Amino acid sequence: MEWLKSMQGTVVGMDTAPLIYFIEENPAYLDIVRPFFIALD
């Protein structure tokens, strides 16, 4: 995903909502937030 590549090597601040969506595996948002947390790992 291009938006992930553009953030690589930078400091990123985020709200808690994407983290909650990821932890709860919210089907409405999981496909959007999962790549971010995979890249973070």
N, C-alpha and C positions, 0 to 999 in steps of 0.2 A: 504494500500500500504506500502510495507516494507521500501521503501526509505523515506517515511514520518516519520515512527517510528524511523528511525535512526537519524533523525534531531531533534526530540522532545527534548526540553529543551536546545537547543543550539542557538547561534546567527547565523543567516543566512543572507548573503548578496546576493542580486540578481540584475540583470540588469533590465532595464525598459521594455524590450520586453515582458516578461511573464505577466506583469501587463497590458500592452496595449492589449495583446491577450485576457486576461480575461475581461477587460472592454468592448472591442469591440465584445466579444463573437466570436472570430475567429474560424470557424468550424475545421480548420486544427489542432489547438492546444488546444482547449477548454477542451477536455477530459483529456489532460495531466496537464494543469495548474489549473483547477477547484479544484481538491482534495487538492492542496497546500493551496489555499485561504480559503477553507472550514476549513481545519485544523488550519489555522492561526486565523480564527474567533473564 
